[in-house]
Amino acid sequence: MESKGITTYALIHRYGVNPRTVNNLKHNRGITVFTLERLCEILECAPNDILKFV
């Protein structure tokens, strides 16, 4: 997000991402595949750029 210049405020207000979802992301909690797809569209990236399986 930082490299794309997108803030959490923009995710919520400009792109309509639910604040609870943003909170989940900040605290490394689970998100849906729909949310992952939406983030990839917003950030113009691939899922591998957002998450890592351990």
C-alpha positions as CSV (number, residue, x, y, z in Angstrom):
1,M,0.0,0.0,0.0
2,E,2.8,2.4,0.9
3,S,4.5,2.0,-2.5
4,K,1.2,2.7,-4.3
5,G,0.4,5.7,-2.0
6,I,-2.8,4.2,-0.7
7,T,-3.6,4.8,2.9
8,T,-6.0,2.8,5.1
9,Y,-8.2,5.9,5.1
10,A,-8.4,5.7,1.3
11,L,-9.2,2.0,1.4
12,I,-12.2,2.7,3.7
13,H,-13.5,6.0,2.1
14,R,-12.4,5.9,-1.5
15,Y,-12.6,2.2,-2.2
16,G,-15.4,1.2,0.2
17,V,-13.4,-1.5,2.1
18,N,-15.1,-2.3,5.4
19,P,-13.3,-0.8,8.4
20,R,-13.5,-4.2,10.2
21,T,-11.6,-5.7,7.2
22,V,-8.9,-3.1,7.5
23,N,-8.6,-3.8,11.2
24,N,-8.3,-7.6,10.4
25,L,-5.5,-6.8,8.0
26,K,-3.6,-4.7,10.5
27,H,-3.8,-7.4,13.1
28,N,-3.0,-10.4,10.8
29,R,-6.4,-11.9,11.1
30,G,-8.2,-13.9,8.4
31,I,-9.8,-12.2,5.3
32,T,-12.0,-13.6,2.6
33,V,-11.0,-14.5,-0.9
34,F,-13.3,-11.8,-2.1
35,T,-11.4,-9.2,0.0
36,L,-8.1,-10.6,-1.3
37,E,-9.3,-10.2,-4.9
38,R,-10.6,-6.7,-4.2
39,L,-7.2,-5.6,-2.6
40,C,-5.4,-7.0,-5.6
41,E,-7.6,-4.9,-7.9
42,I,-7.1,-1.8,-5.9
43,L,-3.3,-2.3,-5.5
44,E,-2.8,-3.7,-9.0
45,C,-0.9,-6.7,-7.7
46,A,-1.1,-10.5,-7.3
47,P,-2.2,-12.4,-4.2
48,N,1.4,-13.4,-3.6
49,D,2.3,-9.8,-3.1
50,I,-0.2,-9.5,-0.2
51,L,0.0,-12.8,1.7
52,K,2.4,-15.5,2.5
53,F,1.6,-19.0,3.6
54,V,3.6,-20.3,6.5
